[in-house]
């Protein structure tokens, strides 16, 4: 249904003033016309002229001319109010809408935990390893019942290895019993991150598939100084195997100080396997980190559906010019009528 909008509706308040002035002007113009009529004709001749011209046609024209003047004033007032005609056009089109169905988190996750001496540093309270354990235990507690877990704890060798299992109690017990290696961080420790990752890939290989239902979560400060043929080659051999098997490695760096840590190595591990690098500084943040991983690690099924959509588009047309044109036509008609009846232009 068309609507009329006014850009300056406050100008309509001037309409009563304009109408009043028009009525006064119409009355004065009629007085002037009568006085001119009496002035131009002699007494006898004047009586005949007045009798002839004050007939029915003259009386009707006075009413018509007044109505025309009022119409002109109203049209001009509305034109000044900047009116627009608002129409609504409906556009029908078919679009492809993506539809995503989220499934419950399911699959296998191996938790790979660094237990080297540097994980005993207390820059993350109560210390790096204890904060990591608390974070992982909470994650296991909140995970879907369809997720099976495995655990790999490493230094330069594998300290603990729990195969992928549905037995949550066994996984929880293994994590709770983890302790860091005694020794001076960096100086007396040997850490082989690549060996830990290689072992976790071995545990997940039987389950690995293209739908990415398996994942590794590596929790470490990133410090690596041991491995074959060297610490970094050991890491990248493991990440190459994981990527080939379609297993993402989420790398969680747990450290606050810059010492005994290597965030660049942790980033490389995650990016090489198309996963996420997550850097956190305290146990609260670390809990949020694994919640973030859970959001990424939700298998989904996506398809598209063709939906017909109707869009309503407003179309505006300026009425001001049209109203001014109509007002001009009324002015011309009023001028012609006044000239025919009174031989004047008003």
Residue, then its C-alpha position, 0 to 999 in steps of 0.5 A: x500500500x503506497x504511503x506518503x512521507x513528509x520530509x519537513x512536516x513542520x511546514x504544514x503548520x503554516x497552512x492555517x496562516x496561508x489560508x487566512x491570508x488568502x481569504x483576506x486577499x480574496x475579500x480585498x480583491x473583490x472590493x477592489x474589482x467592484x470599486x474599479x467597476x463603479x469608477x469606469x462606468x457612468x451612472x446609467x450605463x453603470x447600472x446596466x453593466x452591473x446588472x448584467x455582470x452580477x448575474x449567476x455566472x459572476x457569482x459562481x466564478x467568485x466561489x470557484x476562484x476562492x476554491x482555486x486559490x485555496x487549492x493553490x495554497x494547499x498544494x504549495x504548502x504540501x510541496x514545501x513540506x517535501x512530500x515523497x510517495x513511498x511504494x514497496x516492491x517485492x523481489x523474489x529470488x532463489x538463494x543457496x543457504x548453507x545448513x550446518x548440523x553440529x554433532x556431539x563431539x566424538x573421536x579420540x584425543x591423545x593428551x601429550x604432556x611435557x614432564x621435563x624439569x622446566x615444567x616445574x618452573x613456578x611462573x604459572x601457579x602453582x607451577x607449569x605442570x600442576x596448572x597443565x594437569x588441572x586444566x586437562x582434568x577439567x577438560x576430560x570431565x567436561x568432554x563428551x562421553x563419546x570421546x576416548x582419551x589417551x595419555x603420553x607423558x615425555x621428557x627425553x623418553x616416554x614416562x607414561x603411555x596410556x593407549x586410547x581408552x574409554x576408561x576415564x578413571x585410568x586416564x585421570x589417574x595417569x594424569x594425576x600421578x604425573x610429576x616433573x623430572x628433578x633437575x635444573x631446568x635447561x641445564x640438566x634436562x633433556x627434552x624430546x618433544x618429537x618423541x612424545x608426538x611420534x608416540x601419540x601418532x602411533x596411538x592414533x594411527x589405527x583410528x586416523x581418517x579423513x574426517x578428522x575425528x582424532x586429535x592431539x593436544x600437546x601441552x608444553x613450554x616448547x623447550x626442546x634440546x634432544x631428539x634424533x637426528x636433532x631436536x627440531x628434525x625429531x619434531x618435524x618428522x612427527x608433525x609430517x606423520x600427523x599431517x599425512x594421517x589427518x591428525x591435527x596437533x593443538x599446541x598449548x604453550x604453558x609458560x609466563x617467563x621467556x626462559x626455558x620456552x619456545x613459542x615459535x616451535x609450538x606455533x610451527x607444530x600447530x600450523x604444520x598440522x592445520x591446527x591451532x596454537x594456543x598461548x596461555x598464562x594461567x590455569x584459568x586461561x588454560x581452562x578456557x583454551x581447551x574449551x576453545x579447542x572443543x569448539x574447533x573439534x566438532x565434526x559437522x555435516x554441511x549442505x546447502x538448500x535452495x530457498x526462495x526469498x522475498x525481499x521488500x524494496x522501498x521505492x520513493x518518488x518525489x511529489x514536490x515537483x508534481x504538486x508545484x506543476x499542478x499549482x501552476x496549472x491552477x494559477x493559470x486557470x485562475x488568471x484566465x478566469x479573472x480576466x474573462x470575468x473582471x478584465x483583471x489578473x487578480 
